[in-house]
Amino acid sequence: MGLQNSASLPPQSPAAERDDSQSFDAHPDLPLDSDSTPKAASDSTDTNTTDINNDNNTTTTAATDPPTSHTLHFRAVIASLAFTALCSSLEGTIITSALPTIAADLSQNPTGNHSNNGTNSNGSSFNADSTNIESSSTIWIPNAYFLATVAMLPLMAQAANLFGRRWLTLLSVGLFTLGSGICGGATTMGMVIGGRVVQGLGGGGIALMINIVLSDLVPLRQRGKYMAIVQMVSAVGAALGPFLGGLLTERSSWRWVFYINLPIGGTSFIALFLFLRVSHPHPRTPLSTKLARIDLLGTTLFLAATVSILLGLTWGGTLHPWSSAPVLTPLLLGFAGLALFTTYEWTLAPHPSLPPARVLLADRTAVVVLGVTFLTTLCTYWAFYFVPLYFQAVQTKSVLQAGLDALPLFAGLFPFAIVGGLVMGRTGRYKPLHLVGTGLLTVAFGLFSLLGEESSTAAWACFQLVGAVGAGLPVAVLLPAMQASLRGGATGTPSSSTSTTPPTPAITTPVTTPDTTTSTTTTPTTSSTKEPNPNPDLDLTALATGIWTFTRAFATVWGVTIPAALFNNACASRAASSISIALTSSSPSSQQATEAATAAATATATATAELVRVLTPLRDGRAYQFATRAFLIEGIRDEGVREVVRGVFRDSIRVVWYAGIGFAGAAWLLVWLEKEVPLRTTVDSRYGLEEGQKKKGGDEEAGSKSEEKGDTV
């Protein structure tokens, strides 16, 4: 029996295919069944046309079908998705090296005219004005992208169910490419920020749709392997981003940081247009009906809450102190807005963009996996940003050299992500991978705290490899774990394990089966909460992927914000202490004696003035922007003062690593709360490749008729 088109419950009749409204009565993702064990529910395919019930010895053959062989078309789709992932991942990191130059170039051209080459002294010389990235406009160059990426994810997940995967994917790639062109040709800061918003809308859609399409086409047990392949390409882009950004900025123009996406995005769009031809279960639903099902109020609440939170994160430590009202007010309002959004989605929304509370909150593993995803993503980006910062601020290496020295972390993540996917595919288990990964990530943060000015190459390279293994092993097997757990929860397990009710006509017969028969033969007295959801857009694959992708994207913002805030605060405290000692020229007491304080107290008057000058921005909470080789080498003339500042940076970075140990350790502890859910080896979605649907259509229709006859006996 074919698998691709058998996702609905009961199997769609020809009439149901012509009229989408008939298929809404029993949504395929929330079927009403009576699986006797969670394992049976998890191992069954999404057809749900027959049940696994040990009491009456009825099983489905679909549950043990071998994985579908992969055609050339399938491989072309995977390759296209991987190439598409390169777009957003490259843009996520390439901007970091070019940001000071972009700010300096556009600030020097207020009339909107292009500069000669779009660079500022080849992007290499230190300039306090360009390094101090604190203006309200400049800080929105990276943050506008993150905001747009995160804010529209629930809406796009819902739209993927309503309008299909193909067109949403193409729209996302098109928006990303368009935004890149706007940024590259920008003549004002406003144009750059506007282009980044368009880029972010496309980038968020790309990340979401790649995960959804992979979930549609690949069985759960094999899903980690293919996600690892795509994420490997994505990680290549993330790893090359800082290096390419610095290279393009120094050798050509910062505009090529954006223009480089045009050929990549164009090629990706063409490849997806040619190969990404997947089915859509409601192709004939009127456009007005689809638009009416969009969760506009929920999207508005979510957008407002997300913008408010990101405003607070953007202003904190740059424009305003973290404890100030302009930072705390939007943060509090934003989190209150998220709570209001969640309450609305789970109680009042007619077409929610979140998985139902009775499915999500009742599933401990799904909630735990979301928490582990947030923490591991946060820690991964924590390391991504602060390992290069260590090389620049402590070992005084250039941006390019710091990017090269951080390759063990970036490049090492790829193979171990694939290893994690392969191990899950072979064993069908994910919890051990989560435990090992989060454990090693915790160890890596502890090792990073040992690094100093004179640490050897072998030390920092090996420490990074430990972090790469820890971050890589779980990265491709988190989403499949959540999807598997929610699928099991969606199919339901009766509250009474003694029930021996056999599979009922509601599960194995066409839609025309009378409701009275269904209700009297299948529904346990305590399972009223498992009633089918009438909403056609409530597909758990897309909605679960949407909330997981949002969690991951949201964590990237915190993965930069939290360590940067800790670093700024630690530097501010140490800088203030050193300035105070230097100005009073008093000898430190035995309790106050530190390397920085001793050096400041014994400096000459000239060196003291130099020390005060360079430590002032650090004391004011702007250390993150000044933690560069250019500041240390070109901005500080006195060697003794330079060593003091390096010591401040070193000790502050250690504080950051100490805090990271706590976050990574929390992820490791959370994993112990997970439950292992058996992973399917068959595709469980209605959104398969069109050619596969056509080949299996005849067999499925015949199978449905056969089942109908058998059930009436």
C-alpha positions as CSV (number, residue, x, y, z in Angstrom):
1,M,0.0,0.0,0.0
2,G,1.3,3.4,-0.9
3,L,2.3,5.7,1.9
4,Q,2.5,9.2,0.5
5,N,-1.2,9.9,0.0
6,S,-2.4,7.9,3.0
7,A,-1.9,10.5,5.6
8,S,-5.6,11.4,6.1
9,L,-7.9,9.6,8.5
10,P,-9.9,8.0,7.1
11,P,-8.4,7.7,3.6
12,Q,-9.6,10.4,1.3
13,S,-12.2,9.4,-1.2
14,P,-12.3,10.9,-4.7
15,A,-15.0,13.2,-3.4
16,A,-12.9,14.3,-0.5
17,E,-10.1,15.2,-3.0
18,R,-12.5,17.4,-5.0
19,D,-13.9,19.1,-1.9
20,D,-11.5,20.0,0.8
21,S,-14.2,20.6,3.3
22,Q,-14.9,16.9,3.7
23,S,-11.4,16.2,4.8
24,F,-11.6,18.8,7.6
25,D,-14.0,16.6,9.7
26,A,-11.2,14.3,10.9
27,H,-7.9,16.0,10.6
28,P,-5.0,13.6,9.8
29,D,-2.7,15.0,12.4
30,L,-5.1,14.5,15.3
31,P,-6.7,11.1,14.6
32,L,-9.0,9.3,16.9
33,D,-7.6,6.0,17.6
34,S,-7.1,3.5,20.4
35,D,-3.5,2.5,20.4
36,S,-2.8,0.3,23.3
37,T,0.8,1.3,23.8
38,P,2.9,4.4,23.0
39,K,5.2,2.3,21.0
40,A,2.5,1.2,18.7
41,A,1.4,4.7,18.2
42,S,4.9,5.9,17.4
43,D,5.7,3.0,15.1
44,S,2.6,3.3,13.0
45,T,2.6,5.3,9.9
46,D,0.6,8.4,9.5
47,T,-2.0,6.5,7.5
48,N,-3.8,5.3,10.6
49,T,-6.0,3.2,8.4
50,T,-5.4,0.2,10.7
51,D,-4.3,0.0,14.2
52,I,-1.7,-1.9,16.2
53,N,-3.7,-3.6,19.0
54,N,-2.1,-6.5,20.8
55,D,-5.5,-7.6,22.2
56,N,-6.9,-8.6,18.9
57,N,-3.7,-9.1,17.0
58,T,-4.4,-6.6,14.2
59,T,-1.4,-4.8,12.8
60,T,-0.5,-2.7,9.8
61,T,1.9,-3.8,7.2
62,A,2.8,-0.2,6.6
63,A,4.6,0.1,10.0
64,T,7.2,-2.4,8.8
65,D,7.6,-1.2,5.2
66,P,11.2,-0.6,4.2
67,P,12.2,3.0,3.5
68,T,11.3,4.3,0.1
69,S,14.2,4.2,-2.4
70,H,15.5,7.6,-3.2
71,T,15.1,8.6,-6.8
72,L,17.2,11.1,-8.8
73,H,14.4,13.6,-8.3
74,F,14.7,13.2,-4.5
75,R,18.4,13.7,-4.6
76,A,18.0,16.8,-6.7
77,V,15.6,18.2,-4.1
78,I,18.0,17.5,-1.3
79,A,20.9,19.2,-3.2
80,S,18.7,22.2,-4.0
81,L,17.7,22.6,-0.3
82,A,21.3,22.3,0.8
83,F,22.4,24.9,-1.6
84,T,19.5,27.1,-0.5
85,A,20.7,26.7,3.1
86,L,24.0,28.2,2.1
87,C,22.3,31.6,1.4
88,S,20.9,32.4,4.9
89,S,23.8,30.8,6.8
90,L,26.4,32.8,4.9
91,E,24.6,36.0,5.5
92,G,24.2,35.3,9.2
93,T,27.9,35.7,9.8
94,I,29.4,37.5,6.8
95,I,28.1,40.8,8.0
96,T,30.1,40.8,11.3
97,S,33.4,41.7,9.6
98,A,32.0,44.4,7.4
99,L,29.7,46.2,9.9
100,P,32.2,48.9,11.0
101,T,33.1,49.6,7.4
102,I,29.5,49.9,6.4
103,A,28.8,52.3,9.2
104,A,31.8,54.4,8.4
105,D,31.2,54.5,4.7
106,L,27.5,55.5,4.9
107,S,28.1,58.0,7.6
108,Q,30.8,59.7,5.4
109,N,28.3,59.8,2.5
110,P,25.1,61.5,4.0
111,T,24.1,62.6,0.5
112,G,23.6,59.0,-0.5
113,N,26.4,58.9,-3.1
114,H,28.5,55.8,-3.5
115,S,32.0,56.0,-2.1
116,N,34.9,55.0,-4.3
117,N,35.0,51.4,-3.2
118,G,32.8,51.2,-0.2
119,T,35.7,50.6,2.2
120,N,37.3,52.5,5.0
121,S,41.0,52.4,4.8
122,N,40.6,48.8,3.6
123,G,38.7,48.1,6.7
124,S,41.8,47.6,8.7
125,S,42.7,50.8,10.6
126,F,41.3,51.5,14.0
127,N,38.9,54.3,14.3
128,A,37.0,54.9,17.5
129,D,34.0,56.3,15.6
130,S,33.6,53.3,13.4
131,T,34.4,50.8,16.1
132,N,31.9,52.3,18.5
133,I,28.9,50.6,16.9
134,E,26.4,52.1,19.2
135,S,24.3,54.5,17.1
136,S,20.6,53.7,16.9
137,S,20.9,53.1,13.2
138,T,24.0,51.0,12.9
139,I,23.0,48.4,15.5
140,W,19.9,47.7,13.4
141,I,21.9,46.3,10.5
142,P,22.3,42.9,12.2
143,N,19.3,43.1,14.4
144,A,16.8,44.0,11.7
145,Y,17.7,40.7,10.1
146,F,17.2,38.7,13.3
147,L,13.9,40.5,14.0
148,A,12.4,39.7,10.6
149,T,13.7,36.2,10.7
150,V,12.1,35.4,14.1
151,A,8.9,37.5,14.0
152,M,7.1,35.8,11.0
153,L,7.9,32.2,11.6
154,P,4.5,31.1,13.1
155,L,2.7,32.8,10.2
156,M,4.9,31.2,7.6
157,A,4.4,27.8,9.2
158,Q,0.7,28.2,9.0
159,A,0.9,29.5,5.4
160,A,2.9,26.5,4.4
161,N,-0.1,24.3,5.3
162,L,-2.5,26.6,3.5
163,F,-0.6,27.5,0.3
164,G,1.8,24.5,0.0
165,R,5.5,24.1,0.5
166,R,6.7,24.8,-3.0
167,W,5.5,28.4,-3.3
168,L,6.4,29.5,0.2
169,T,9.9,28.1,-0.4
170,L,10.3,30.0,-3.6
171,L,8.9,33.2,-2.1
172,S,11.4,32.9,0.8
173,V,14.4,32.6,-1.6
174,G,13.1,35.4,-3.8
175,L,12.7,37.8,-0.8
176,F,16.2,36.9,0.5
177,T,17.7,37.6,-2.9
178,L,15.8,40.8,-3.3
179,G,16.8,42.0,0.1
180,S,20.5,41.3,-0.8
181,G,20.2,43.4,-3.9
182,I,18.7,46.3,-1.9
183,C,21.5,46.2,0.7
184,G,24.2,46.0,-1.9
185,G,22.9,49.0,-3.7
186,A,22.0,51.0,-0.6
187,T,23.1,54.6,-0.5
188,T,21.7,55.4,3.0
189,M,21.6,53.6,6.3
190,G,17.8,53.3,6.0
191,M,18.1,51.4,2.7
192,V,20.5,48.9,4.3
193,I,18.2,48.4,7.3
194,G,15.1,48.0,5.0
195,G,17.0,45.5,2.8
196,R,18.0,43.6,5.9
197,V,14.3,43.3,6.9
198,V,13.5,41.9,3.5
199,Q,16.5,39.6,3.8
200,G,15.4,38.4,7.2
201,L,11.9,37.6,6.0
202,G,13.4,35.4,3.3
203,G,16.1,33.9,5.6
204,G,13.6,32.9,8.2
205,G,11.4,31.3,5.6
206,I,14.3,29.5,4.1
207,A,15.3,27.9,7.4
208,L,11.7,27.0,8.2
209,M,10.8,25.6,4.8
210,I,13.9,23.5,4.5
211,N,13.0,21.7,7.8
212,I,9.4,21.3,6.8
213,V,10.2,19.9,3.3
214,L,12.7,17.5,4.8
215,S,10.2,16.4,7.3
216,D,7.7,15.7,4.5
217,L,10.0,13.7,2.3
218,V,12.2,11.7,4.8
219,P,11.1,9.2,7.4
220,L,11.8,10.1,11.0
221,R,14.5,7.5,11.5
222,Q,16.5,8.7,8.5
223,R,15.6,12.4,8.9
224,G,18.6,13.3,11.1
225,K,21.0,12.1,8.3
226,Y,19.6,14.4,5.7
227,M,19.1,17.3,8.1
228,A,22.8,16.9,8.9
229,I,23.7,17.0,5.3
230,V,21.8,20.3,4.8
231,Q,23.1,21.7,8.0
232,M,26.7,20.8,7.0
233,V,26.4,23.0,4.0
234,S,24.8,25.6,6.2
235,A,27.6,25.4,8.7
236,V,30.1,25.8,5.8
237,G,28.5,29.1,5.0
238,A,28.5,30.2,8.7
239,A,32.2,29.2,9.0
240,L,33.2,31.0,5.8
241,G,31.1,34.1,6.6
242,P,33.6,36.1,8.8
243,F,36.5,35.2,6.5
244,L,34.7,36.1,3.3
245,G,33.3,39.3,4.9
246,G,36.8,40.4,5.9
247,L,38.3,39.5,2.6
248,L,35.6,41.2,0.5
249,T,35.7,44.3,2.7
250,E,39.5,44.6,2.6
251,R,40.1,43.6,-1.1
252,S,37.0,44.9,-2.8
253,S,33.9,46.5,-1.3
254,W,31.5,45.9,1.6
255,R,28.8,45.9,-1.0
256,W,29.9,42.5,-2.2
257,V,29.1,41.1,1.2
258,F,25.5,41.4,-0.1
259,Y,26.0,41.1,-3.8
260,I,27.6,37.6,-3.4
261,N,24.1,36.4,-2.5
262,L,22.6,37.3,-5.9
263,P,24.2,34.4,-7.9
264,I,23.7,32.0,-5.0
265,G,20.0,33.0,-4.5
266,G,19.3,33.0,-8.2
267,T,20.8,29.6,-8.8
268,S,18.9,28.3,-5.8
269,F,15.6,29.7,-7.0
270,I,16.0,28.1,-10.4
271,A,16.9,24.7,-8.9
272,L,13.9,24.8,-6.5
273,F,11.6,25.9,-9.3
274,L,12.7,22.9,-11.4
275,F,12.9,20.2,-8.8
276,L,10.7,21.1,-5.8
277,R,7.4,19.8,-7.0
278,V,5.5,18.5,-4.0
279,S,1.9,17.7,-3.4
280,H,-0.5,19.8,-1.6
281,P,-3.6,18.2,0.1
282,H,-5.9,21.2,-0.5
283,P,-5.0,22.6,-3.9
284,R,-8.6,23.6,-4.8
285,T,-9.5,25.5,-1.7
286,P,-10.6,29.0,-2.7
287,L,-8.0,31.7,-2.0
288,S,-10.5,33.7,0.1
289,T,-11.0,30.6,2.3
290,K,-7.3,30.2,2.8
291,L,-6.8,33.9,3.6
292,A,-9.6,33.7,6.1
293,R,-7.8,30.9,8.0
294,I,-4.7,33.0,8.5
295,D,-4.2,33.8,12.2
296,L,-3.9,37.6,11.8
297,L,-4.6,38.5,15.4
298,G,-2.2,35.9,16.7
299,T,0.5,37.0,14.2
300,T,0.0,40.6,15.3
301,L,0.4,39.8,18.9
302,F,3.5,37.7,18.2
303,L,5.0,40.3,16.0
304,A,4.5,43.1,18.6
305,A,5.9,40.9,21.4
306,T,8.9,39.9,19.4
307,V,9.7,43.4,18.3
308,S,9.4,44.6,21.9
309,I,11.8,41.9,23.2
310,L,14.4,42.5,20.5
311,L,14.2,46.3,21.1
312,G,15.2,45.7,24.7
313,L,18.0,43.3,23.7
314,T,19.2,45.7,21.0
315,W,19.3,48.8,23.3
316,G,20.7,46.9,26.4
317,G,24.4,47.6,26.9
318,T,24.7,49.7,23.9
319,L,22.3,52.7,23.9
320,H,21.2,52.2,27.5
321,P,22.3,50.3,30.7
322,W,20.6,46.9,31.2
323,S,19.0,48.1,34.4
324,S,17.4,51.2,32.8
325,A,13.7,51.7,32.0
326,P,14.2,52.0,28.2
327,V,15.6,48.4,28.3
328,L,13.5,46.7,31.0
329,T,10.2,48.1,29.8
330,P,10.2,46.6,26.3
331,L,11.6,43.4,27.7
332,L,8.8,43.0,30.2
333,L,6.1,44.1,27.7
334,G,7.5,41.6,25.2
335,F,7.4,38.6,27.5
336,A,3.9,39.6,28.6
337,G,3.0,39.8,25.0
338,L,4.3,36.3,24.3
339,A,2.3,35.0,27.3
340,L,-0.8,36.7,25.8
341,F,-0.1,35.3,22.4
342,T,0.2,31.8,23.8
343,T,-3.0,32.1,25.8
344,Y,-4.9,33.3,22.8
345,E,-3.6,30.5,20.5
346,W,-4.5,27.8,23.0
347,T,-7.9,29.1,24.0
348,L,-9.5,31.5,21.5
349,A,-7.8,31.3,18.1
350,P,-10.1,29.6,15.5
351,H,-7.1,28.7,13.4
352,P,-4.1,28.6,15.7
353,S,-0.5,28.8,14.5
354,L,0.8,26.8,17.5
355,P,0.4,23.1,18.2
356,P,-2.6,22.6,20.5
357,A,-1.8,22.9,24.2
358,R,-3.4,19.4,24.8
359,V,-0.8,18.0,22.5
360,L,2.2,20.1,23.2
361,L,2.0,20.6,27.0
362,A,0.9,17.0,27.6
363,D,4.0,15.8,25.9
364,R,6.9,16.1,28.3
365,T,9.5,15.0,25.7
366,A,8.4,17.7,23.2
367,V,8.6,20.4,25.8
368,V,12.0,19.2,27.0
369,V,13.4,19.0,23.5
370,L,12.3,22.6,22.9
371,G,14.2,23.6,26.1
372,V,17.3,21.6,25.0
373,T,17.1,23.1,21.5
374,F,17.1,26.6,23.0
375,L,20.0,26.0,25.4
376,T,22.2,24.1,22.9
377,T,21.6,26.7,20.2
378,L,22.3,29.5,22.6
379,C,25.6,27.8,23.7
380,T,26.6,27.1,20.1
381,Y,26.3,30.7,19.1
382,W,27.9,31.7,22.4
383,A,31.0,29.8,21.3
384,F,30.7,30.9,17.7
385,Y,31.0,34.6,18.8
386,F,33.4,34.4,21.7
387,V,36.0,32.0,20.4
388,P,37.0,34.4,17.6
389,L,36.7,37.3,20.2
390,Y,39.2,35.5,22.4
391,F,41.7,35.4,19.5
392,Q,41.2,39.1,18.7
393,A,41.0,40.5,22.3
394,V,43.5,38.2,24.1
395,Q,45.9,36.9,21.5
396,T,45.6,40.2,19.4
397,K,45.0,38.5,16.1
398,S,43.4,40.0,13.1
399,V,39.8,39.3,12.1
400,L,41.0,37.1,9.2
401,Q,43.4,35.1,11.4
402,A,40.8,34.8,14.2
403,G,38.4,33.3,11.7
404,L,41.0,30.8,10.5
405,D,42.0,29.9,14.1
406,A,38.3,29.3,14.9
407,L,37.9,26.7,12.1
408,P,38.3,23.7,14.4
409,L,35.0,24.8,16.0
410,F,33.2,25.8,12.9
411,A,34.5,23.1,10.5
412,G,34.5,20.4,13.2
413,L,30.8,20.7,13.7
414,F,29.9,19.4,10.2
415,P,31.1,15.8,10.3
416,F,29.8,15.3,13.8
417,A,26.4,16.5,12.8
418,I,26.4,13.9,10.1
419,V,27.6,11.3,12.6
420,G,24.7,12.1,14.9
421,G,22.2,11.7,12.0
422,L,23.7,8.4,10.9
423,V,23.8,7.0,14.4
424,M,20.1,7.9,14.9
425,G,19.3,6.4,11.6
426,R,21.0,3.1,12.4
427,T,19.9,2.8,16.1
428,G,16.6,4.7,16.1
429,R,17.7,6.4,19.3
430,Y,18.3,10.1,20.0
431,K,18.6,10.5,23.8
432,P,22.2,9.2,24.0
433,L,23.2,11.7,21.3
434,H,21.6,14.5,23.3
435,L,23.3,13.4,26.5
436,V,26.8,13.0,25.0
437,G,26.5,16.3,23.0
438,T,25.3,18.5,25.9
439,G,27.8,16.9,28.2
440,L,30.8,17.6,25.9
441,L,29.5,21.1,25.3
442,T,29.6,21.7,29.1
443,V,33.2,20.3,29.2
444,A,34.2,22.5,26.3
445,F,33.1,25.7,28.0
446,G,35.1,24.7,31.1
447,L,38.2,24.1,28.8
448,F,37.7,27.4,27.1
449,S,37.9,29.2,30.5
450,L,41.5,27.9,30.8
451,L,42.7,29.8,27.7
452,G,45.0,32.8,28.1
453,E,47.5,35.0,26.3
454,E,50.1,32.3,25.9
455,S,47.9,29.2,25.3
456,S,49.3,26.9,22.7
457,T,47.8,26.1,19.4
458,A,47.3,22.4,20.4
459,A,45.4,23.5,23.4
460,W,42.9,25.8,21.8
461,A,42.5,23.6,18.8
462,C,41.7,20.5,20.9
463,F,39.4,22.5,23.1
464,Q,37.5,23.6,20.0
465,L,37.2,20.1,18.7
466,V,35.5,19.0,22.0
467,G,33.0,21.9,21.5
468,A,32.5,20.9,17.9
469,V,31.6,17.3,18.9
470,G,29.3,18.6,21.7
471,A,27.5,21.1,19.4
472,G,27.4,18.8,16.4
473,L,26.1,15.5,17.7
474,P,22.6,16.8,18.7
475,V,22.1,19.5,16.1
476,A,20.4,17.3,13.5
477,V,18.5,15.0,15.9
478,L,16.6,17.5,18.0
479,L,13.8,18.3,15.6
480,P,13.1,14.6,14.7
481,A,12.9,13.8,18.4
482,M,10.2,16.5,18.9
483,Q,8.3,15.5,15.8
484,A,8.3,11.8,16.8
485,S,7.1,12.6,20.3
486,L,4.3,14.9,19.1
487,R,3.2,12.4,16.5
488,G,2.8,9.8,19.2
489,G,0.9,12.2,21.4
490,A,-1.3,13.3,18.5
491,T,-2.4,9.7,17.7
492,G,-3.2,9.3,21.4
493,T,-3.0,6.6,23.9
494,P,-6.2,5.6,25.8
495,S,-6.2,6.4,29.4
496,S,-7.3,2.9,30.3
497,S,-4.8,0.2,29.3
498,T,-7.4,-2.5,29.8
499,S,-9.5,-1.5,26.8
500,T,-9.8,-4.3,24.2
501,T,-11.9,-2.4,21.8
502,P,-10.8,-3.5,18.3
503,P,-10.0,-1.0,15.5
504,T,-13.2,0.7,14.6
505,P,-14.8,1.8,11.3
506,A,-13.8,5.4,12.0
507,I,-10.2,4.4,11.5
508,T,-10.5,2.1,8.6
509,T,-13.5,3.2,6.5
510,P,-14.3,6.2,4.3
511,V,-15.5,9.5,5.4
512,T,-19.1,8.4,4.9
513,T,-19.1,6.2,7.9
514,P,-21.9,7.4,10.2
515,D,-20.7,9.4,13.2
516,T,-22.8,7.3,15.5
517,T,-20.9,4.2,14.7
518,T,-17.6,5.9,15.2
519,S,-18.6,7.4,18.6
520,T,-20.0,4.2,20.0
521,T,-17.3,1.8,19.1
522,T,-14.0,3.6,19.4
523,T,-14.0,6.4,21.9
524,P,-12.9,5.5,25.5
525,T,-14.9,7.3,28.1
526,T,-11.8,9.4,29.1
527,S,-10.6,10.3,25.6
528,S,-12.9,13.2,24.8
529,T,-9.9,15.5,24.8
530,K,-8.6,13.6,21.7
531,E,-11.4,14.6,19.5
532,P,-10.4,15.5,15.9
533,N,-9.5,19.1,15.3
534,P,-11.8,20.7,12.7
535,N,-9.1,23.0,11.5
536,P,-7.6,22.0,8.1
537,D,-4.5,24.1,8.6
538,L,-3.5,22.3,11.9
539,D,-0.7,20.1,10.5
540,L,1.6,19.1,13.3
541,T,4.6,18.6,11.1
542,A,4.6,22.2,9.9
543,L,3.4,23.8,13.2
544,A,5.9,21.8,15.3
545,T,8.7,22.6,12.9
546,G,7.6,26.3,13.1
547,I,7.8,26.5,16.8
548,W,11.1,24.6,16.9
549,T,12.6,26.9,14.2
550,F,11.4,29.9,16.2
551,T,12.9,28.5,19.3
552,R,16.2,28.0,17.5
553,A,16.2,31.4,15.9
554,F,15.2,33.1,19.2
555,A,18.1,31.3,20.9
556,T,20.6,32.7,18.4
557,V,19.7,36.2,19.5
558,W,20.2,35.4,23.2
559,G,23.3,33.4,22.3
560,V,24.9,36.8,21.3
561,T,23.1,39.1,23.7
562,I,23.7,37.2,27.0
563,P,27.5,36.7,26.6
564,A,28.0,40.2,25.2
565,A,26.2,41.6,28.2
566,L,28.2,39.5,30.6
567,F,31.4,40.5,28.9
568,N,30.6,44.2,28.9
569,N,29.6,44.1,32.6
570,A,32.8,42.2,33.6
571,C,35.0,44.6,31.7
572,A,33.2,47.6,33.1
573,S,33.8,46.4,36.7
574,R,37.5,45.6,36.1
575,A,38.1,48.8,34.1
576,A,36.4,51.0,36.8
577,S,38.6,49.4,39.4
578,S,41.8,49.9,37.4
579,I,40.9,53.5,36.6
580,S,40.1,54.3,40.3
581,I,43.5,52.8,41.4
582,A,45.4,54.6,38.7
583,L,43.8,58.0,39.5
584,T,44.5,57.7,43.2
585,S,48.0,56.3,42.6
586,S,47.6,54.3,45.8
587,S,49.1,50.9,46.4
588,P,46.6,48.1,46.4
589,S,45.9,46.2,49.5
590,S,46.6,42.5,49.7
591,Q,42.9,41.9,49.0
592,Q,42.8,44.2,46.0
593,A,46.1,43.1,44.4
594,T,45.5,42.0,40.8
595,E,47.6,42.1,37.7
596,A,45.6,44.9,36.3
597,A,45.6,47.0,39.5
598,T,49.3,46.5,40.1
599,A,50.3,47.5,36.6
600,A,48.1,50.6,36.8
601,A,49.5,51.7,40.2
602,T,53.1,51.5,39.0
603,A,52.6,53.2,35.7
604,T,54.0,56.6,34.9
605,A,51.8,59.7,34.7
606,T,51.7,59.4,30.9
607,A,50.8,55.8,31.0
608,T,48.2,56.5,33.7
609,A,46.5,59.0,31.4
610,E,46.7,56.5,28.5
611,L,45.2,53.8,30.7
612,V,42.3,56.0,31.7
613,R,41.7,57.0,28.1
614,V,41.5,53.4,26.8
615,L,39.6,52.0,29.7
616,T,36.9,54.6,29.7
617,P,34.8,53.0,26.9
618,L,35.2,49.7,28.6
619,R,34.0,51.1,31.9
620,D,31.0,52.6,30.1
621,G,29.9,49.1,28.9
622,R,31.2,49.2,25.4
623,A,33.9,46.6,25.7
624,Y,32.5,44.2,23.1
625,Q,32.9,46.8,20.3
626,F,36.5,47.5,21.3
627,A,37.7,43.9,21.8
628,T,39.7,43.9,18.5
629,R,43.3,43.8,17.4
630,A,43.0,47.3,15.9
631,F,42.1,48.8,19.2
632,L,44.9,47.0,21.1
633,I,47.7,47.5,18.6
634,E,46.8,50.8,16.9
635,G,44.7,52.4,19.6
636,I,47.1,51.9,22.5
637,R,50.6,53.3,22.4
638,D,52.0,52.1,25.7
639,E,53.0,48.4,25.9
640,G,52.2,48.2,29.7
641,V,48.8,49.7,29.2
642,R,48.2,47.2,26.4
643,E,48.9,44.3,28.7
644,V,46.6,45.6,31.3
645,V,43.8,45.9,28.8
646,R,44.5,42.3,27.5
647,G,44.3,41.1,31.1
648,V,40.9,42.8,31.5
649,F,39.7,41.1,28.3
650,R,41.1,37.7,29.4
651,D,39.5,37.8,32.8
652,S,36.2,39.0,31.5
653,I,36.0,36.3,28.8
654,R,36.6,33.7,31.5
655,V,33.5,35.1,33.3
656,V,31.6,34.5,30.0
657,W,32.8,30.9,29.8
658,Y,31.9,30.2,33.5
659,A,28.4,31.4,32.8
660,G,28.2,29.2,29.7
661,I,29.0,26.2,31.8
662,G,25.8,26.8,33.7
663,F,23.7,27.0,30.5
664,A,25.2,24.0,28.9
665,G,24.9,22.0,32.1
666,A,21.3,22.9,32.3
667,A,20.8,21.5,28.9
668,W,22.5,18.2,29.9
669,L,20.2,17.9,33.0
670,L,17.1,18.6,30.9
671,V,18.0,15.7,28.5
672,W,17.5,13.2,31.4
673,L,13.8,14.1,31.4
674,E,13.3,13.0,27.8
675,K,11.6,9.8,26.8
676,E,12.7,7.6,23.9
677,V,10.0,7.4,21.3
678,P,10.5,4.8,18.5
679,L,11.1,6.4,15.1
680,R,9.1,5.5,12.0
681,T,10.9,4.2,9.0
682,T,8.1,5.3,6.6
683,V,7.1,8.7,5.4
684,D,4.1,10.1,7.3
685,S,3.1,13.1,5.3
686,R,0.7,14.1,2.5
687,Y,3.2,16.5,1.0
688,G,5.4,14.0,-1.0
689,L,7.0,14.5,-4.4
690,E,4.4,14.7,-7.1
691,E,5.9,11.8,-9.1
692,G,5.7,9.6,-6.1
693,Q,2.1,10.5,-5.5
694,K,1.1,9.7,-9.1
695,K,2.8,6.3,-9.0
696,K,1.1,5.3,-5.7
697,G,-2.3,6.8,-6.4
698,G,-3.8,3.8,-8.0
699,D,-2.5,1.4,-5.4
700,E,-3.8,3.6,-2.6
701,E,-7.3,3.8,-4.1
702,A,-7.4,0.0,-4.5
703,G,-6.2,-0.4,-1.0
704,S,-8.8,1.9,0.4
705,K,-11.5,0.0,-1.4
706,S,-10.2,-3.3,-0.1
707,E,-10.1,-2.0,3.5
708,E,-13.6,-0.7,3.1
709,K,-14.9,-4.1,2.1
710,G,-13.0,-5.8,5.0
711,D,-14.3,-3.4,7.6
712,T,-17.9,-4.0,6.7
713,V,-17.7,-7.7,7.4
